[in-house]
Every structure is written in C-alpha cells, then in structure tokens.
Amino acid sequence: MVLSSCRKYEEELEIPFTENSQAGVAITFDDNYIDQWYAVDQILKPYNWKATFFVSQFNSLSYKELNKLKSLKKQGNEIGGHGWIHLKAAPFEKKNGEINYLDDEIFPMLKSMREKSLAVHSFAYPYGSRDAITDTILLHEFNIIRGTTYGSEPPEEQKCYFDNSSRVLFGLGIDNSYAQYSIPYFLSLLDYAKKNNKIVIFYAHKPVVKANGKYETEYKTLIEICRYIKENNMKFYTVSELYLKEINKD
C-alpha cells in the first residue's frame, strides 16, 4: 500500500474566518452520543453557541443519528473524527505499525464519513493516547488534532489554550467524573483567557441533566460556560476555525 498525504486545505473548508483575534472557547465532544448532543444543542441555542463533535464508530450510527449529525453541521457546528474502532493510538501504532493503524482506525472512518457527506478535517485522540509519531502520521490526514490535558493548575499554567503555534491542541475534560471538575475553576480559565486574549479548549462526552456515571457532562456546566462567553463578548470557535487562525497568524 502506498501512503499519500490527503491533508485538507483551507479553501476546502466551509467555515468563515475573521482575521481579528478574539478571546473565546472551543467546546468539543467525543464518542457517539448523537441524540444527547442534538438535545443539548437545542438547550444552548439561546447563547448562539457552536461546538465540534468528534465521532467514533461511525458505522454504528442509525439513519436518524446521521440526520441529526448533518443538522448539527448545517447549523454551524463541526463534525470531526474520533476513530473507526476507538483505538489507543500510541500503543497500537507502536505494536502494529503506521500502515496498520491507518488501515484499521483512520482510512475506513474517512471513507465512510465522506460517503455520507460528512468529510472531516479534524481528529481527537481516543483516550488522549498520542505521541510525536502519531501526531506526525495524523497531521498528514487532518488539518488539526486534539489531545487531552488534566489537572487544576493555576490558569496561567494550564495547557488547554490555543496559542497559534501548533496544530496539536490539548483540551481539558469537563465531565463530572474528572478530578478537575469545578465550574468555578472552568470559569476562571475563561476569565484568564478573556484578560489575555486566549482561547480555551474543553472536551466532554455525554451531556446529561444529572451525571450518574463516567463520561457525563451536566447541562449546568455547559450553560455556565456558554453564559460566560456570551456575557463577556467572547467567541465560540470550532476546531477547524483554530486551524485557520494558525495558518493565518503571519
């Protein structure tokens, strides 16, 4: 098999770009909680929000779920990739090699999503599992990729900001089960971003009214984040909009 780069270029993206930098947030969701994503989108519409939804196991989606994804995209949200099988990229690639990783996890996902009119330009690592090798591999297939970061460091020490210097992003998890879960802490990151003209990257999984298990983010968390953004004249970004900011930084 001959590998070739299929990196997407900015002229292919159906996303407007504004040169003026503005502090804000990129809210992202992982896995395939399509019904819950669609439901929370209805709740958050008054804030004029938008998000990036990274979908895994795309072949398992129903016809209704596909239509909901397309509706989310039509409304200005971004649909990204999160793996065909949802593999831990770094150990799988180390054990099986680049070609097998791409053949098993990436290329089937790209093909299937493209055939359903959901071509993707961004990718989020399952489990946050990554290394320099997988970054290099995936940046030939996607414009921008997202890993994860953890902890409740002071805002100025956090790694969950976009800084116009890399196509590898690090999102902070806002699910209730994470050790760093704290709405006041999340808002302190947004406050730091506002004062220092930065963009915070958050990631979540399944939006719910009340969290009872892992990988669940309560509505109130998302509402407080969106309310802060709107009240402070900040901006919602998709992940691909951050890519456009990065390539236009000069």
N, C-alpha and C positions, 0 to 999 in steps of 0.2 A: 504493500500500500504506500502510495506517495502522499505525504502530508503537504498541504499548501495552506498558506495563510488566507483566511477569509475575513480579515479584520474589516469591520464596517467603518464607513467614513461619515463625516458629519453631514454631508449633503444628502445622505440617505435617511437621516433621522427626521421624523415628523414632529419635532419639538422646537418651539421658538427659543431664541437665545437673545438675551439682553446683555450688553457689554457692561452696564453699570453693576458693580458688585453690591450685594445686599445681604446682610446677615439673615440667617434662617435655619431651616431644618430639612433634612431628608429622612422621612419616615419610611421604613421598609418592613416587609412581612415575608416570612419564609414558609415553605411547605405547600400544602394544597387545601387550605381551609377556605375554599372559594365562597361557599354560602355565607360564612361568617364575615369574610372581607366585604362581600357585597352588602350585607346588612349594616355593618359599621359605616360604610360609605354613606348610606342614607342618613345616619345619625350625624355625621361630621360635615355634611354638605353646607350647613349654615356658615362654616368657617372658611369656605372656599379652599378647602384643603386638597392635596393630592399626595399620592404615595407611589412607591414601587413595590410590586408584588412578585416575589421570586418563587416560581412554581416548580415543584418536584413531581416526579412520577406522572408526567403529563398524560401518558397513555391510559391512566386510570380514571380520567375525568369523564363525567357524563355529558350528554348533549346540552343539558340545562346549565351545567357548570361552565362549559365552553362559552355559551352565550353570555353568561354573567361576566366572564373574563373580558370578552370583547366589548361589553358595555362599559366596564371599568376603563378599558383602554380608550374608548371613544370619548369618555368624559375627561381625558387629560392625564389619567394615571399611566404608569409604565408597567409593562409585563416583562419580567426578566426570567432567567433560567436558574434552577437550583438543583439540576442533576436529573438524569433519566432514572437512576436507581437510588440516588441519595447516598453516594459513597463518601467515605472519608478519603479525601483526595490524596493527601500526603502519603499515608502508609500504603494505599492501593497502588499509587504510581511507583513508589519505591520497590514494591514487591513484584509488580506486573509490567511496569514499563509505560512509557508515554503513549505508544500506539494503542495498547490495550485499554488504557484509561480513557483515551479519546473515543475509541470504538464502543466501549461499554457505557460510558457516562455522558459524553458530550455530543457526539455526532448524531445519535438517534434522537436526542432531545431537540437539537437544532432542526433536523429534518422534519420531525413530527409537528413542531410548533410552527414552522414555516408553512407547511402544508395546510394548516388550519388558520392561516393569515395572522399568525402571532409571532412573526420573526422577532428574535431577541437580540439585543446589543449589549446586555449586561448580565453578570452572573454573581451569585452569592454562594460561598462555600458551605456545603452541609457540615454541621458541627463546628464550623470555623476552622476546619482542618486544612492547612495550607503550608507551603514553604516556598523558597525562592524558585525552585524548579517548577512547581505547579503554577506559580504566578506567571513565569515566562511562557509556559505552554498555553495558558488560558488567555493571555493578552494577545496571542495571535488569532484567537477566535472571538474575543469580545473587546469592546472599547474600554470597559471599566469593570472591575471586580471588587467584591466586598467580602472582607473577613470579619472577625469579631474581636472585641476587647472587653475586659471586665474590670470590676473594682470601683471603689468610691473615692478615688483620688481627688484632691482639690481640683476645681475646674481648670486651672491653668496647667495642670499636669496630665489631664485626660488626653487620650489618643483618639477620641471619637470625633475629631473635627476634620473637615476637608480644608486643605491648605494650598491648593493649586500647584502641588509639586509632585503628585503621584497619581497613577491610575489604579492604585490599590487603596481601597477605603477600609476603615475599621469602624464598625458600628457597635454601639453599646446596647445590650439587651435590656428591654423594659418589661419583660414578663414578670409577673408577681413572684415567681419561684426563684428568681435570681437574687443573689446575696446583696447586690447593689440596689435592689428595688426600693425606691423612695421618690414619691412625686416631688417633694421639695428639692431633693438633690437633682432630679432631672430639670426642674425649672431653674436651678442655679447654673446649670450648664448653658441653658438658653440665655440666661442673663449675662453670663460671661461672653457668649457668642455675640450678643447684641452690642456689648460695650467694646468688643474687639473685632467686630466685623468678620465673624466666622460663621461656619455652617456646621451644625451638629448632625451627626448621623446616628439614628436609633434603629434598632430592629426588634421585631415582635413576631409572634406566631398566630395564635388563635384569639381573636377578640371575643370577649365574653362580658356579660353583665357582672357576674361574680366569679372570681377564679377559685377553682376547686382542685386543680392539678397542675402538672408541669406544662410549660409551653402555652400558657394562657395569659392574655393581657386584658385587664379590665377596661371597660369603656371609659371610666372616670379618668384613667391615666391618659388616654388619647385625647379626651375632651380638654383636660387641663393643659396639655401640650399645645393643642390647636388654639385654645383660647389665648394662651400667652403669645403665640405667634401673631394672631390677628390683632390683639390689643396693643402690641408693641411695634406694629407696622413692619414686621419681619416677613420673610418669604418662604413658601413651601417649594421644595425642589424635588424633582425625580433624580435618580442616579445618573441617567444619561445627560441631564442638564449640567451635572457637575463635570462630566467628561467634556462637554462643550466649553465650560468655563476654563478647564485645564488647558485645552488646546488653543484657546484664545488669550491666554494670560499675557502674552507678549504684545 
